[in-house]
Structures are given as structure tokens and as C-alpha cells.
Amino acid sequence: MGPACRPGTAALAAGVIGLTIVLALRGVAQMPATAGDAEEAGPLIGSRVRAWYRALLAPFEDRFVAWRVHPDALTWAQLAVSLLAGVAFWRGVDVES
């Protein structure tokens, strides 16, 4: 199967987007937008969406702080995963089978 036909990847992306919409509609991690959020809002993400994501990620942030995980460790881990994904893509590794 060539790189142009990845139904598993498309299904996963649709699932993540669908889960995000369901969580937002159910009111999971609701956080009211404050006046400061409106000033910080960029052109692509509004203050309500930004506040919702902050509320959703706050428990993870608290856990990482409790474990004393340095922010640079997360950046390096993300870089390592990205490099591994790039190598897998370059080599043509098929994770769907």
C-alpha cells in the first residue's frame, strides 16, 4: 500500500477530531474564558477553545510538576518520537498490518 492510501491514518485522525468534539459538547474540562484570555487569543484559536484546552491539559501539567519532569525532557521526548516516525515513514514501515 503506497503512501497515498492510508485509511488507518485517516480513520485515526477522524477519531481524534471526533473525540475532541464529543468532549467539548459534553462540557468536559469546561473553563470560563477570562478577559485576559481574549487579549491573548491568536488569529486561529479563539479564547474559548484555548481555555478549554488549558482545562483539559491541566491535570497532565499538575502530574508532570509533581513528578518534577523538566519541560525540556518533554521536548526531547517529542523530538525522539518525531525522528522515529520520520525513519519509519522513510523506510516504509506499515503499522496497519
Secondary structure, DSSP 8 states (H G I E B T S, - for coil): --TT--HHHHHHHHHHHHHHHHHHHHTTT-----HHHHHH--SSS-HHHHHHHHHHHHHHHHHHHHTT--HHHHHHHHHHHHHHHHHHHHHT-----
